[in-house]
Every structure is written in structure tokens, then in C-alpha cells.
Amino acid sequence: MSYIARRALSTLIPPKIASPSAIGGAQDAVRMQRVVNFYEKLPRGPAPKRQPKGPLEWYQHRYMGENPSAMPLLHLIGGITLLGYSFNYYFHLRHHKNNAH
């Protein structure tokens, strides 16, 4: 197995906290206490909900968050309609504003 594959798999495997040699041995007691202290300091419970920070995150949180809806699809249709009309006006309709065809 290559080094990269072993490195990728090592992040999936938890550290060996209680190996058979460390259970009764006094020489590993300090090392074991450091590991226990590290895991005691980790936060417990569910992670706090993130608040949206920008307009894109706010839009995603509102319409695609816990209760997804079809409003983004309607917004897309409306945006394409406005964009299409503005192109049509700029390239064609503005020439006929004051003159009959």
C-alpha cells in the first residue's frame, strides 16, 4: 500500500487509546493521562447551529435549509425572464420606441 493511501486511511482509524501494554503498565500512565485529558476537553453534545454570514448563505439557509422549497426555481425563472426582456429591449425594442415599424 502506498504512503498516500496509508495516510488517508489513518485518519479514519481512531488512535489506540488503551492498548494491552498500556492497561497495567506504569510506564505509559503519563502518556495515557495526556490522551484522557485531550478527550475530556473536546466539546460534547450537538454542534451549535451556524448563523448565515452573507447574502448567499442567508438565501441558502432560508430556501434550501431545513425546509427546502421551490422558491429558488421560481426566482430563477423570474430572473431569466427579466434578463431576456432586458436583452430584447436593448437589442431590438429600443429602436422602435419613437418610430413605427
Backbone torsions as a table, in degrees:
resi	resn	phi	psi	omega
1	MET	NA	137.6	-176.8
2	SER	-73.2	165.7	-179.7
3	TYR	-63.5	-39.7	-178.1
4	ILE	-66.5	-41.7	179.4
5	ALA	-66.0	-41.1	178.3
6	ARG	-65.0	-38.5	179.8
7	ARG	-66.2	-39.3	179.1
8	ALA	-67.0	-39.4	-179.7
9	LEU	-74.5	-25.5	-177.6
10	SER	-68.1	-23.8	178.2
11	THR	-76.4	-19.8	178.9
12	LEU	-84.3	-23.2	-176.5
13	ILE	-94.0	124.7	-179.2
14	PRO	-66.9	158.3	179.6
15	PRO	-66.6	151.7	180.0
16	LYS	-79.8	99.9	-176.0
17	ILE	-81.6	-53.1	-174.9
18	ALA	-114.6	83.7	175.4
19	SER	-81.7	157.1	-178.3
20	PRO	-57.6	-32.2	-179.3
21	SER	-75.8	-22.6	-176.9
22	ALA	-90.2	-11.0	-176.5
23	ILE	-68.6	-47.5	-176.3
24	GLY	-105.7	-8.1	-174.3
25	GLY	-84.7	133.8	179.5
26	ALA	-78.4	-21.9	-177.5
27	GLN	-68.3	-24.1	179.4
28	ASP	-100.6	6.7	-175.4
29	ALA	-64.2	-39.6	-179.5
30	VAL	-68.0	-43.3	178.8
31	ARG	-62.5	-42.2	180.0
32	MET	-65.1	-37.6	179.3
33	GLN	-66.2	-36.5	176.4
34	ARG	-64.0	-40.1	178.7
35	VAL	-66.0	-42.7	179.2
36	VAL	-64.0	-42.5	178.4
37	ASN	-62.2	-39.2	178.4
38	PHE	-61.9	-46.4	-178.6
39	TYR	-72.6	-24.6	175.8
40	GLU	-69.8	-30.3	-177.8
41	LYS	-80.2	-13.2	-179.7
42	LEU	-68.0	144.0	-179.6
43	PRO	-67.8	149.5	-179.9
44	ARG	-115.8	159.3	177.6
45	GLY	87.0	-178.6	-179.2
46	PRO	-70.4	150.8	178.9
47	ALA	-70.3	145.3	177.7
48	PRO	-67.2	148.9	-179.6
49	LYS	-71.5	137.0	178.7
50	ARG	-80.2	139.4	175.4
51	GLN	-92.0	138.8	178.5
52	PRO	-64.6	140.5	-174.6
53	LYS	-106.4	-25.0	-178.0
54	GLY	-130.5	177.9	-178.3
55	PRO	-64.5	-37.2	179.6
56	LEU	-68.8	-42.9	177.3
57	GLU	-65.9	-37.3	177.6
58	TRP	-62.9	-44.9	179.8
59	TYR	-62.6	-44.2	179.8
60	GLN	-64.7	-41.4	-179.9
61	HIS	-65.4	-38.9	-176.5
62	ARG	-73.5	-45.3	-173.0
63	TYR	-102.5	-18.2	-177.2
64	MET	-123.5	13.3	-175.9
65	GLY	-82.8	-122.4	-175.7
66	GLU	-70.4	-35.9	178.5
67	ASN	-117.1	83.2	-178.8
68	PRO	-67.1	146.8	-179.4
69	SER	-134.4	177.9	-179.0
70	ALA	-92.1	5.7	-178.2
71	MET	-61.1	-37.2	176.7
72	PRO	-59.9	-33.8	176.9
73	LEU	-66.7	-42.1	177.2
74	LEU	-67.0	-37.3	176.4
75	HIS	-64.2	-39.3	178.2
76	LEU	-64.5	-44.5	178.4
77	ILE	-61.9	-44.9	178.3
78	GLY	-63.4	-40.7	178.9
79	GLY	-64.9	-42.1	178.3
80	ILE	-66.0	-37.8	177.9
81	THR	-62.6	-48.0	178.5
82	LEU	-62.9	-42.1	178.5
83	LEU	-63.9	-43.1	179.1
84	GLY	-64.1	-42.0	178.9
85	TYR	-65.3	-40.1	179.9
86	SER	-65.6	-38.6	175.0
87	PHE	-64.2	-43.2	-179.9
88	ASN	-62.5	-41.7	178.6
89	TYR	-64.2	-47.5	-175.4
90	TYR	-65.9	-43.2	-174.3
91	PHE	-88.9	-16.9	-175.3
92	HIS	-136.6	-53.3	-169.8
93	LEU	-70.0	-29.7	-177.4
94	ARG	-67.5	-22.6	178.2
95	HIS	-75.0	-20.3	-178.3
96	HIS	-103.1	10.0	-176.3
97	LYS	-63.7	-44.7	-176.1
98	ASN	-109.1	-11.1	-176.4
99	ASN	-118.8	138.2	176.2
100	ALA	-74.5	153.0	-178.3
101	HIS	-75.8	NA	NA
